[in-house]
């Protein structure tokens, strides 16, 4: 296992580490000399990096998705970690363990796959069970479904992220569907399992995540509809009304036309699928945002464009030591006066200050006061 990981790097320490090049740009200083602006990553996270000096010697020796060994200094710039590279060299694939560099679900993919197949096997609706089996029995679909992320960057953007997202949604659907008597649990789960299945072809995930040509051209919803047509050819007895319901759930799961759905949900299972999908994706966005950039200071994260807000680092907030309480006022008792003694003036009997006599006004005031006392 490689060490250190991005999450383990500490500000103001010079380190040498092997990382994956997630993005690379060659830019120009004001002097016209080149500098490198790159994003480096491993399975624990990513960080911005800059190389300012001796760039011409190394800038053509590596590219995006290559591994490089870098020596440099991590610092906080605008409260975000930025790595300044002093030296770098390319690293060959055989020198690294790929598992160290590509973020993946904390759960075992085969275990999640078995859980999914077990849920489908328990369907009471034989038509929906046959449809899902046609998808999940396909070796190419199964192989891709087990490793595909749910998105390039927004939510569940890690290997097996799509499967983890679907398993999470299945758990939510099985809890919530019985609460609404009109909801068909098998139909809802079918929508859950198929709503994002087009992403296994829309995205590329051999190394860093991106979009395939097919994904760029038609998107995952259209790909899923085409996959539905392919599978239904082998199920001639599948009811056309049920087909329309399943296809509507795929078409409407983004919830609004502005969010890329060709249709808005118009029956309970479709609407519930949209809200569960939206909730699960946002909760994962929140988790990832809070865990991102642990080196950054403060109680709040940076701004998330997908969530349209910053997030509170709750554990840091709760564990912040409370401020020391202000010292309480201590009353010091005055000594009791002896018999016949004049008591010392208390807080309400402060003696009047004597007027200054170094001016004509002060001298006249002093004479007037002495006259009153007589």
N, C-alpha and C positions, 0 to 999 in steps of 0.2 A: 504493500500500500504506500502511495506517495505521501510525502509530508514536506512542508505544511500545505494545508488546503487554504483556499481564499478566505474562508470564514475565520481561520486561525491567525491570519496576519495581523500584526499590531502596528499602529502608527509609530513612525520615527525609528523603525528598526530596519537595517539592511538585511535582505534575505536573498537566497537563491532558490528558485522554484521552477518546476516544469508546468506549463499551462497550455491550454488550447486557444488558438486565435479564433475568436468569434466574429470579429470584424476588423478591417484594416483600411486605413486611409493614409496616403502620403500628402502632406500639406507643406505650405511654404511659410517660413518666417518672414518678417519684414525685410530682412537682409537678402531674401531670395534663396536662402539655404533650405533644404528639406528638413521636415521633422515628421515623426510617426505618431499618429493617433490611432490606437488600437483598443479593442475590447478583449480582455483575457478572461478565461473561465475554467472552472472544473466543476465537478458534480455538486459542490457546496455553494456555488454562486459565481458572480462575475464582477469585474471592476474595470474602470477606465484606466488606460496607461498611456504615457507619453514618453517618447525618446527624442531628446533634443540634440545630442551630439553624436558625431561619427555615424550618421544615419546612412549616408551614401554607400558605406561599405556593406550594410546588411539588409537594406530595404528590399532588394530583389531576391533574397535567399529563402523567403518563406511567403506563404499566402494564407488566405482565410481557410480554416479547417485544418491547418497544420499545427503541429506541436512545436513549442519553442522553450528553451531553457533561458530564463532571464535572471539577472542580478540587479537589484535596485532597492529603492526606498519608498515605502508607503507613507503618504501624508494625507491629512484632511484638507480638502480645498472646497470652500463653501459648504463645510460640514458633510462632504462626501469623500469617500476614499479615492485617492488617485495615486497610481503607481508610477514613479519616475524610473525608467529603465536606464541603467548604466551600461550593461552589456547584454547581448543575446546571441543565441546560436540555434539553428534548427535541430529538432530531435526526430529520429525515425520512428515509425509506428511500432516496430518490434521492441523499442526501448521502453514502452509504456504499457500500462494495463488500462484498456479502454474504460473499464468500469469506474476508474477514478475520475474520469473527465466528463461523463455524460450523466446529467441528473436523471434519477429514476425513482419510481414509486418506492416507498418504504415497504410495501407489501410485495409478496412473491407473486409474479404474474400467473404462474400455473395454478397457484392456490385460488386466485381470484377467478381464473377461467373455470375451474371446477365448480366454484360457488355459483357462477353465472349459469352454467349448464344445468346445475341442480335446480335452480329456480325455474328454468324453462321446462324441465322435465315434469314439474309439478303443475303445469297449466291444465286447467279443465277444458279450455277451448282447444279442440284438436286442430282446427284450421290455423290458429295463431301459433300453436306449438310446431306444426309442420313448416310454417313459413320461417320461423326462427331457426329451426334445425337446418333448413336449406341454406341459410346464411352461415351458421356456426360450424356446419360440417364441411364447408368449403375450405380446403387446406390453405389456399392463399389468403382468404379472408381471416381465417383463424390466426395464421402466423403474423399478419399485419396488426390485427386487433390487439394482440397481446403486447405489442411494443410501441404502438403509435401514441404520440402525445395527444392531448385534447385540443391544444392550440399551439401556435408558434411562440407566443409570449404571454398572453393574457392570463389564462388559468389552466392549471394542471399541465403546465408546459414542461413535462419531463417524460422520460420513457415509461410506457405503460400508464401514462396519465389518462388516456381516454378510457381504459378499462377501469381504473380506480374511480373516475368520475361516474361511470355507468353503474358500478357496484354501489357507490354511495347513493345515487339516485334510486336504485332499486330498493335499498333499505328504507329511504324516505317514502317511496311510493307504497311499500307494503305496510308502513305504519299509518299513513294518512288516508289511503283509499277506503279502509273500513269505516272511517269517520263519516264518509259521505255515501249513503246507501245507493245513490244513483250511479256511482262510479264503478265501471267495470275494471277490476284489478288486472286481469290478463291483458286487456286492451291498453291500459296505462303502461304496464311493464313492456309491452311490445314497442310502444312509442319511445320509452326510455332507452331500450336496447338498440333501436334503429335510427334514432333522430340524428346522431352524429356519425353514422357508420361511413358516410362519404369521406370523412377526414382521413381514413386509412390510405386513400389515394390522393386526396387534396394536398397533404403535407409530405415533406421529405424529412427523414429522421435517421439516415444512416450515420451522420455525424451531427453537426449543428442543425437546428430545425429551420425549414424554409418551405416554400410552396413549389409543388411540381408544376410543369407546364399545364397539365390537365386541371390542376387546382386553380391556377391563375385564369384559365380560360372560362371555366364553367362553375367552379365552387362546389362545396361539399353537399349542399342541398340538391343540386341538379345531379351530382354523381350518385347520391343515395336513391333518387328516383329512377335512374337508369338501372341501378342494381336491383331495385324492386321488380322492375319489368323483367329482368333476366331470370330472377328466381321464380316469379309467378308463372313463367312459361312451363315450368315443371310441375305446377300445381293447378291443373285445369279445373278442378272442382272448387277452387277458392272463391267464396262469395264476392261478387263485385261490390256490394255495399260495404263489406268489411275491408276490402282493398281500398276503397275511397276514404274510409275513416283513417286507416293507417297512413296512407299517403298525405292526407290533410295534416296529420300530426307532425310529419316530417316537414311539410311545407310551412307550417305555422309556428314552429317551436321557438323562434326568436321573438314572437309575441307582437311585434309591430312592423308595419311596412318600412318605417324609417330604420329599423334594425336589420333589414335584409330578408324579412319573411315575405314571400309572395302572397301569403294569406294571413289573416289574423285568426286566432283560435275561436271556433264557433260552437264547440260542444265541451262538456265538462272535462273529459280526459285530456283533450288538447290544451285547454286552459291550465289545468293542473300541471301538465308536463312543462309548460312554459315557465310557470312560477317556481317549480322545483328546480328546473335547470338553471334559472336565473339565480336563485338563492344559493345553490351549491357552488356555482362558478364564482359568485361574489364572496362567499365565505373562504374559498380557496385563495382568491385574490387578496383578501385581507390577511390571511395567514402568511402568504408569501411576502407581502409588503412589510409586515412587522418583523419578519425574520431576515429581511434583506439588509445588507450593509450594517452588520452589528458593530462595526468600528465607529459609526457615526454617533455623535453625542446628542443629548437632549431626549425629551420624553416623546416627541412626535417624529414620525417618518417624513420623508419627502412627499411631494404631491403625486398622487396616482391619477393619471388621466382616465383610466378605465373605471375607477371608483369615484372620480371627481371629488377627491378629498385627501387630506392627510389622515394618518391613523395614529392612535395613542399606543405607545409601547406599554401596555398595561402592567406587565410584571415589573418593569423598571419603575413605573410610577408607584406601584404598591410597595416595592422594596426600598424606596427612597427613605432615608432616615429622617424622621421629623426634626424640625428645628428645636433647639434647646429652649425650654420655657424660660421666660423672663424671671429674674430673681424676685421673690415676694418681698414686700416692704416689711421691715423689722422695726417694731416700735421699741425704743429704748426708754425704760421708765426713768423719770427724774427722781433724784433723792428727796426724801421727805424733809421739809424745812424744820429746823430746830425751834424750840419755843421762843416766841418773841421776834423771830426773824421775819423779814419781809419776804413773801414768796416770790420766787422767780417768775417772770412773766411767761404765761403759756402762749399757745398759738394765737389766741384771740386777744391777748393783752400785750402785744408788741409795743415797746417804747417808741414814742415819736422821735424821729431823727432830729438832732439839733441842727438848726439852720446855719449855713456857712456865714461867717462874719467878716469875710475878706472883701465885702462890697458894701456900698451905702445901703442898698435894699436889705441885705442880710443883717446889717447892724440895727436898722430900725425894726425889723421883724423880731429880732432877739429881745430888744427893749420892750416891745409890746407884749410878748409872751411872759416876760418876767413880771410885768405890771399885772397881767391877769392872774398869775399864781399868788400875788399878794392879796 
